[in-house]
Amino acid sequence: MIMKRLHILPTGTEIFLPVGSPLTEVDYESSHRLIPFGCRSGACGACVIEVLEGLGSLGEPDDDELDFLEDLGRTGGSHRLACQCRLQGDATIRVADTT
């Protein structure tokens, strides 16, 4: 099984997940709430992340995700909804401030 590294800021935590794993799997790899997940279906915005390295390692966002991110004011291409991402390669993300 090929594992890839997900570096999560601001905690500095590194998690290793199998290739193709949804980022929601981090909930099962740590006792800490590293990424706040709400609905897990891309409708609430609780899991907005900023991708600092490895944007292409999280799969391509679909039009619904891009539209929702725009509604949230997260344009520019470096933000994603973690619940919609699948880890394909190493990546570094920062949990976005949703306040």
C-alpha positions, 0 to 999 in steps of 0.5 A, spaced: 500 500 500 502 506 497 502 512 503 502 519 502 504 525 507 499 530 509 502 536 513 496 539 517 498 547 519 497 550 524 498 544 528 504 541 524 501 534 524 503 529 519 498 524 517 500 518 512 494 516 508 493 511 503 493 514 496 486 515 494 484 516 501 479 522 502 481 527 507 476 525 512 480 519 514 484 524 518 479 523 523 481 516 524 488 517 524 488 522 530 485 523 537 485 531 535 480 534 531 485 536 526 480 539 520 473 541 522 468 537 518 461 538 518 456 535 513 462 531 509 458 533 503 461 539 501 455 544 503 457 547 510 464 550 509 466 547 515 472 544 512 475 549 508 483 548 507 488 553 504 493 548 500 500 551 501 503 545 497 501 539 493 494 542 490 494 537 484 495 532 489 488 533 492 484 531 485 480 536 481 475 540 484 468 539 481 464 545 479 459 545 485 465 545 489 468 551 486 462 555 486 461 554 493 468 556 495 466 562 491 460 563 495 464 563 501 469 568 498 475 563 497 477 564 490 484 564 487 485 557 487 488 555 493 482 553 497 479 547 497 473 543 501 477 538 505 471 533 505 471 533 497 479 532 496 482 525 495 490 524 497 494 522 491 500 525 493 504 529 498 501 535 500 501 541 506 495 544 508 492 550 513 486 549 516 482 556 514 480 561 519 472 561 518 471 566 523 
